[in-house]
Amino acid sequence: MLLCAGQWPAPDENAATAFRLGVTALAAGDLDQAEHDFRLVARLDPSSGSAHANLGVVQMRRRNWDGALAELKKASALSPQMVGIRLNIGLAYYHKGDFSAAISEFATVLQHDNDSIQARYLLGLCYFFTGGYKPAVDTLAGLWDQQSGNLTYLYVLGSAANKAKDTALELKAFQRMAEVGEGSPLFLLYSGKAALGKQDFTAAERELRAAVAAQPRLPMAHYFLARALSEQHRPQEAREQLLEDIAIEPDVPWSYDELGRACLELGLSVEAEAAFRQAVERDKTLSTAYLGLAGIYRDAGRYQEELGMLDRAGSLQAHSASIHFMRGKALMNLHQTERAREEFRIASRLQRTYYDGLAQPDAGIQAAEAQTAIPE
C-alpha cells in the first residue's frame, strides 16, 4: 500500500489548488498530470513535504525506485513527523531489492506505530531475504492471527523456522499452508520452489508447469520453471520461459541473469551480453552477471573489458579463488605477467584456506540465487 499525502494542505492558495488537482489526478491514475501539479506545489511552497511525498508516490507507481527514493527522502526531511513517508521509503528499498536498507525503515515505522501490520510483515520478509532467520521468525510469528490465510506469509514463516531450527513452528506453518492453498497456483509455485531446493528437478518442473497452466501471469513461476529446465540441460525451453517471465515482470534482475546463461548455452552471445547488461543495470551487486559478461569478452578476445567485469565481480566476492584465477588469466592475456602471478598466488592461497576449512566455499562462479524471491 502506498501512502498518498492527500490530507496535507499547502499554505498558498495557488499551491493549495495545485495540490488538490494533483491528488485528483493521482487518484485517477494520470501520473503525468499529477507530477506536473505536485512539482508546481513544490515550487510555490518549498517547505511542502506533502508535494515531495506525492511525487515519490508517482515515481513508485512508475516503478522508478531511485526517483521515488529521492523525492521521499526530501519529503521526510521536510516532514519528519510523517511516519508514512518512512513506510514508503522502506517499500521503495524493498522493491529495489535493497533489503538491508529497507529493514531500518520498517523498524523505524514500528518504533512509532507498533500496530502496523504492513511494516511488521515487510520487516519479517526483509530479515528472511538477508539471512536473518531467527529475527524473521520473531517478527512474523506474531502476525499469525492476521496472516495465517496468506500463502506467502506461511511459506516464509515455515522456511525461516526451518533455518532457525524451530521444527514445531515449521510444521505448523507448512500444515496450515497445505490446508489453505493446496492445488492453487501459488501453492504449486512454492511446491516447485521447494523441489528445486531439494534438486528434484523433475518434480519441480511438474509443479511449476501446473502453476503456469493455472495462472500464466503468476510472477516468478516462469522463472523457476526455467531454472528447472536449465538444470535438465534444456536451454531453449528455459529461454522461452524466461522471456515469458520478463514480459510479466521486466524489472527482475535474476531473470536476465538466467536468460544470459541460457543464451550462452545456445551460442547466442549477442543476446547473452544484452541480457547480462540488463541484469546489472537492475542490480549492480549481481556478481554472476559480471562473470557472464567477462566470459563473453574473454571468448571475443576483449581482455581489457573482461578484466573490468572481473574487477566488479571481485569487489563483490573478494574471497573467491576462482575470480582471482580468472583475473590472472586475463592479465596474462594482457601481457601483465607480474600482476597475473600475484592473482594466481592469491587464488592458490584462498583455495588452500578453503580446503583447510577456514573459509566459506568459493561462490565466485555459482548461479544467482532467487530461491527467496516472493511473488507479489
N, C-alpha and C positions, 0 to 999 in steps of 0.2 A: 504494500500500500504506500503510495506517495503522498506526502503531506503537502497540500497546497495552502498558500498563505492568504486565502481569500478573506479572512476575518480582520486583516490589519489595514486600517485606513491610512491614507497619506495626508499630510497636513495641508499642502497646497491644493486649491480646488481643482486646478487643471491636472495635477498629479492624481488626485482622487478620482477624477473622471477617467483618466487613462487607466488607472488601476482597476476600476470596475469593468472597463471594456476588456482589459487583459484577462480578468477572471472569467468573464463570459466566453471569450474566445478559447481559453484553455479548456473550459468545461465542454465546449463544442468540438474540441479536437483540432481547432485551427491553430496549429503551433506557430506558423509564420506570423500571423496577426498577434498572437499572444506575446511572442518575443518582441515584436515592434512596440506594443503597448507597454510592456514592463521595462524595456530599455528607455522609453520616454519617461517613465516614472523615475527611474534611476538617475536620469539627467536632471529632472526637475527637483528631485528630492534625494540628494546624495546620501542622506542618512537612512534611507529606507531599506532596512534589511528584508522586508517583505518582497520588494521588487526583485532582489537577487535570489531570494528563496524560490520564487516562482520561475525565474529564469533557469534556476537549477532543475526544477521540475520539467520545464520544457526540454532541456537537454537530456534528462533521463528518459523522457518519452521517445526521444530520438535515439536512445541508446548510445549517446555520446558521453561516456562516463568521465573522461577527463574534463570536458567542458562543464559538465554538471558539478564536478568537484570544485572547479574554480569559482563558480557562482555561489555554491553552497557555503564555501569557506568565507567568502565575502559576507554572506548573509549572517553566518554565525558570529563573525567579528562585530557586525553592527547590532545584532540582536542575540547576545549570548544566552539570554534567559529562555529562548525558544528551543526546548528540548527536541521538538520535532525536526528541526534542521539537522541536529546530530544524527537522528534516525535516518534521514535521507542521505547524509554523508556516508553512514555505515552501509546503506543499501547500494550506493554508487561503488564503494570499495568492494562490496560483495560481488556485484555483477562484473566488476573489472577483474575479479579473481585475486584481489589483494586481501586475503582473509585475515592476515595478521593486523593490517591497518583497520579492518572492519571491527575486529574484536574490541579495540579500545573505544570505538564509537558506541557500539551497542552496550558495552559495560557502563559508559558514561550515562547513557539513556536510563539504564536500570538504576543507577545511583539516584536519579531524580524521579523516576517512575518505576518502582519495583513491580508494579502490576502489569507492565507492558508485555503481553504475551508475544507479540511480534519480535520485540527486541530480544527477549529471552530465547525464543526459538531460533532466531538467526545467530545469536551468540553461540548456542549449542552446536549448530551446523559448522560455524567457523572453527570452533575448538576441534571438532571432528576432522575437518579438512586439513588442519595444521598438525594433526597427530596428538592432540591433547585429549586422549580418550577418557581419562578419569574426569577432567573438567566438563567434557561433553556430557557424560553420564550425569554428573551432579547438576548440570544446568537443565538438561532435558527431562530428567525423571520427574521433576515437579510439575511438568505440563501434562502428565498422563490423563487427568480428567478432561482436559480441553482438547487434546490431540490424539487420543488413542483410536480415533477413527481415520487418522491420516496415515496413509501407507508410507509416505516419505519419512515422516516422524518415526514410525515404528521400525523402518529399515535402518535408519541412522542410529536410533537408540539401541537396537539389537546388535548392530555391528560394533558400536562403541563399547557396549557391555562385553562383547566377545573379546575385544582387545584389552579391556580393563579387567578381564578375568572374573566378571560378575555373572556367573553361569545362570543364576536364578532369574536375573533381570533379562538376560539374553533369551532364555527360553520363554519367558512371559511375553516379550516383545514379538518374537517370531511366531508364537502360537496365536497371538492376537492378530498379527499380520495375515495369517492364513484364514482366520475367521472373517476378517473384514474384506479381504480383497482377492481371495483365490479365484483364478480364472480371469481376472481383469487385466487389461493391457499393462498397467503399471506393475501389477504383481508379476506378470510374465517377464517384464523388463528386469525387475530385481532378481527374479529366479535365474534369468540368463546371466546377469552380472555375477551372481554367486557361483554359477557353474564355471564362468570364466576364471574367477579367482581360484577355483579348485583345479583348473586346467582340464576340465571336462568339456572340450570344445564342441563335441557332437551334441551334448545336452544343451550347451549354451546356444548353439545355432537353432535347435528345435524351439527352445523357449522364446528366443528373440524373433524368429520368423513368425511365431504365433502372435507376438506383441505387435509387430508392424502390420500384420494382416488385419488385426482387430482395430488398430489405430495408426494409420500410415504416417501421421504427422506427430507422433509421440516423440518429444525431444530426447535425443541421445540413443534411441532404440536402433536406428540405422548405424550409428557409430559403433555401438557394441557388437552388433551383428557383423559389421566389417572386421572388427577385431577377431571374432570367432573364425571368420573366413580366412583372414590373413594367417592365423595360426595353423590352418589346414592347407596353406600354400595355394590359395585361390585368389590371386591378386586382382584379376579382372572383376570378379564378383565383388570383392572388397571395395574396389574403386567406385563401382556403381552405387554401392550403399553409402559411401562417404559423400558422393555428390548429392545424393538424396538428403543426407543429414545437413550438409552445408546449405542446401536450398531452404531447409526449415529453420536452421539457426546459423546465420552467416558469421556470427561473432565468436564461435567456439574455437580456440586455437588448436586443441587436440585433434580436431577433425582434419585440419590442414596438414598437421604433422603426420598423421597416419596416411593421409592421401599422398603426401610426398613419398613415403616409403613404398606404397603400393605402385605408384608410378615408376619409381626406380626399378622395382622388380619387373615391371613390364617394359623397361627400356625407354620410358618417356621422360628423358632427362629435362627437357624444357618445361614440361608441365610439373615435374617434381620440384624444380627450382622455384617456380611461381608459387607452388603450394607451401614450401618451407618458408618462403618470404612472407606469405600471408600469415603463417603461424607466428613468426617472431614479431610481426607488426602488431599482433594482438596480445602477445605475451613475450616480453623481452627476456624472461627468465627461462624460456623453454630450450634447454641446452641440446636436446635431441634434434631440434630443427637446425640449430647451428652446425651440428655434426653432419646432418644430411647435406647441408649446403657445402660444407667442407669436402665431403666425398665427391660431390658433383664437380667442384672446382679442381680437385686433385685429378680426377679422370680426364678433365679437359686441359690439363697442364697449366692451370691458372693458380700457381703455387702461392703467390702473394695473397690472393683473395682467400685461398684455402687457409693460410696461416691466420688471416684476420678472423675467420669464423672459428678456428680452433682457439684463438685467444679469448673470444667471447664465451665459448663453451667452458674453457679452462677457468675463467673468472667465476663461473657458477659451480664448477666441480673441481675445486683446487687440489683435491687429493686423488684424482683419477689417474691411475698409472697409464691407462690406455690413451687418454688425451695427451699426456706428456710424450708418450711414444709417437703418436701421430704428429705432434709438433716437431719432434726430432726428425721424422722422415720429411716433413715439409721443408724444414730448414736445410736438410741435406740437398733437397732438390733446388734450393735457392743458393747453394754453394756457401752456406754459412756453417762451416764444419764445427767450429768450437761451440757455438750456441747449440747446434744439434747434439753434440756429445753431452753437453750439460743436461739437455732434456732427456736423453737416454739414461743418464745416471740417476736423474730424479725418478724416472719411471721404474728403473730397477730397484731403487730404494723403497718406493711405495709398494711395489709388488712384494718385496721381502717382508715389509712391515705387515702387509695383509696376511701373508702366509704364516707369520708369527702370531697372528691373532690379535694384533694391536690396533687394527683399523677396521672400518666398515668395508664390506665388499665394494669393489670398484663399480660405480654406477655410471661410468662415463659413456658407455655405449648401450645402455638399456633404453627401451622404448619409454616414451612419456606415459605416465600412469594416470588414467582418468577414471579409475575404479570408484573414486569418491564423487564423481560428477552426479549431481542430483537433478532430475528433470523438474521444471517449474510447473 
